[in-house]
Amino acid sequence: MGWFSRRSRAAQGTPTKLDREATPEDLAALERFATSRQGVEFYLEPETTATDTTVMAIAHDGEWIRRRTGTPRAAGALARKHAIPLYEANKVGYPDRMRAWNRAHPERRAR
């Protein structure tokens, strides 16, 4: 018996479930944010084992929201529809203005 064959067969074959998939309301929330604020940029966040593909929309003042999009293609379509720049967050990072906004609005911190 090898070292790695000791894990149970059931654990190896069980796929991880996402917490939930993207809904039309998620895309609508991104669209509302983008059309009601100035200087919005989208930052694409890849799917993980626990969360569907997400987009963080960040306005010119650093205010932001994060919503699921389902696929990078859906995020790209929404960005093109509103002429919003779309960046890959894991390549470019997040802008400093978002961190400054978070410091100024501690009530929005995750609990």
N, C-alpha and C positions, 0 to 999 in steps of 0.2 A: 504494500500500500504506500503510495507516495504522499508527500507532505500536503499537497493541495487537494487530494482526493478525500480528505477527512471531513470537509464541509458537507452538510446534508444536501442531498439531491433536491429536496423541496426548496431550500433556500436559493439554490442556483437557478431554478427555473421560474421563480416568481418575479414578474416584472414590477417595477415601481410605478405607482399610479400618481398622476399629477393631482395637485390639490383641486383644481378645476380647470376647465378649458376656457378659452376666450369666448366671449358672447358679443352679440351686436351692440349691447350697451357699453361694453368696454371700448369699442371703436368709436361709438357716439360720444363718450366722455372725452376721449382724446381730441376728437373733432371740435367739440364745444370749447375745450381749453385752447386749442390752436386758433380758433376764430375769434375768441374773446380777449386775447392778449397779444402784445406786440413782441416781435423778435423771437418767436418760438423756434426751437431746434428739437429734433427727435434724436434720442440715443437708444439704439437697438441693443437689447440684452438677450443673449441666447437662451434657448430652452435649457433647463436643468432637469435633474431627475425628479424634482418636486414642483417646478413651476413651468408653465407654458412660456413661449417666447413673449417678452414684454418690451414695451417702449416707455422710456422716461421722456416726457415732454417738459422742456425747461424754457421759461419765458425770459425776456431780456433782464428782468429784475431778480432772477434766480428762483422765482416760484416754480413749483414743479408738481407733476402727478405721474404716477406709474400705472399702466394698465396692460393687460394681456392683449396680444394681437393674434395669437394662433400661429402665424408663420411670418418669417421675414418678408415674404412677398406681400402679405396684407399690409404690413407696416410701410413698405415701399410705395404701395398704391395710394395709401392715405397721404404720405409725404408728397408724392407727385401731384395729387389732386389739389393740395393747398400750397404748393411750391415751398415746402419746408425742407431745410437741410436734414439729412438722415446720416448719423454717424454710428459706427460700431463702438459701443461703450468699452468693450474689452480691448480695443486698439487705441482709442484716443482719450479715454478717461472722461470724467465729468468736469464741467467748468467750475472755476472758483466761485463764481457768483451764486451757484447753487449752495455751496457750503456756507457762504456768508448769509444767505437767506435762511438756512437751517439754524444758524446761530442766533439770528434775530427773531426767529419764531419757534421757540422751544416747545410750544404746545403741539407742534406737528411731529415731534420725535416719536419714533416707534416705542411702544411700551413693552 
